[in-house]
Amino acid sequence: MSNTIQLNDFSIGGTELFFIAGPCIIESEESCLRLAEALKNIFQENNVPFIFKASYDKANRTSIHSYRGPGVAKGLRILSEIKKRLKIPILSDVHSAEEASMAAGVLDIIQIPAFLCRQTDLILAAAKTGKPVNVKKGQFLAPWDMKSVVEKIRSTGNEQILLTERGACFGYNNLVSDMRSLIIMKTLNCPVIFDATHSIQLPGGQGNMSGGDRTMIKPLARAAVATGGCDGLFLEVHENPEHALSDAATMLPLSELPSLVKQTVAIYNAVTE
């Protein structure tokens, strides 16, 4: 049984599947608020816990010309407004130790990007805020390597740790999901999340940008929950993915979310009975 993390009115790692969902990046305040409200309604209708996710800065874009987002100050202001208006918990990424304390003033969960999951100063700074920390397992790490990451966070006295699987490098420009990693990371006594959208990414697969195969999102999400080692699902969602400013090839269309929520919750309930 994982440590549970209390967030608003639900427990992460408890007895129900939870979701982290939202756009890859804040494209505008209006679109972000509109999507957050739509997501809140979908999850409320299904009585499923939900955390809104949106990045204010994508510091690891493939191309120098790619849209990165509104930046830290403006992005946090937008997320703060969404949190205030919709009364929903918020998650976003941080990229430097200096950024962590600023972000902690708004975020309910601080996320460490996969490429930065071994950056000790960043991890310690995030942990010392006292906020729950979600660490994405690097594509270059084995699941048992996350033990050292967890130890870094726990060294600060912070036990609110989440671990997210998002695929592993498989040759050039490809990722593969090893569902064993969910079970292995559960032994670290942390809630485990499966990122069903980044796991189908083809990093740098389109030369100056990453590609992906969104037809694999739903099969992998269902498979992850079926292992019994998955406490939550991470999904990047967009109203019109083809026109998204970031990760267009890997986001789930909003219209397809309700059916996936119902399917995965049913699977979760079946395997945890």
PEGIQUI-V474993 format. One line per field, one symbol per residue. ss: DSSP state (H for helix, E for strand, C for the rest). phi: phi as a letter, one per 30 degrees, with the letter a starting at -180 (. if undefined). A space follows every 10 residues. Layout:
ss = ???
phi = ???
This chain:
ss = CCCCEEECCE EECCCCCEEE EECCECCCHH HHHHHHHHHH HHHHHCCCCE EEECECCCCC CCCCCCCCCC CHHHHHHHHH HHHHHHCCCE EEEECCHHHH HHHHCCCCEE EECHHHCCCH HHHHHHHHCC CEEEEECCCC CCHHHHHHHH HHHHCCCCCC EEEEECCEEC CCCCEECCCH HHHHHHCCCC EEEEECCHHH EECCCCCCCC EECCCHHHHH HHHHHHCCCC CEEEEEEECC HHHCCCCCCC CEEHHHHHHH HHHHHHHHHH HCC
phi = .decbdbhcb cdidcbdbbc bldebddadd dddddeddde dddddchbdb bdbaccacdc ddcdcddcjd jddddddddd dddddchbdb badbbbdddd dddddcdcbc ccdedcdcde dddddddddi debccddddc cdedddeddd ddddddjdcc bbbbdbjbeb idhbbbccdd ddddddddib ecbcddcddc dceidcicad clbddceded dddddddicc daccbdbbdb edcddahedb cddedcdedd eddddddedd dcd
